[in-house]
């Protein structure tokens, strides 16, 4: 089981999906690269956690057929 993400990660992730949703996929590595293009992160950890959250959200969207 994974850990629960804090509110800042969820909020930022949902904002980025709503703004740049067409750029994100259900592939973690591609999402990391897209995040680097969109915004600079001081920490690789934050970028990776955010990329993981976005990847999971995109998989949910893909499965729901939205």
PyMOL commands that set and color helices and strands:
alter all, ss='L'
color gray80, all
select helices_A, chain A and resi 7-20+28-38+44-64
alter helices_A, ss='H'
color red, helices_A
deselect
rebuild
show_as cartoon
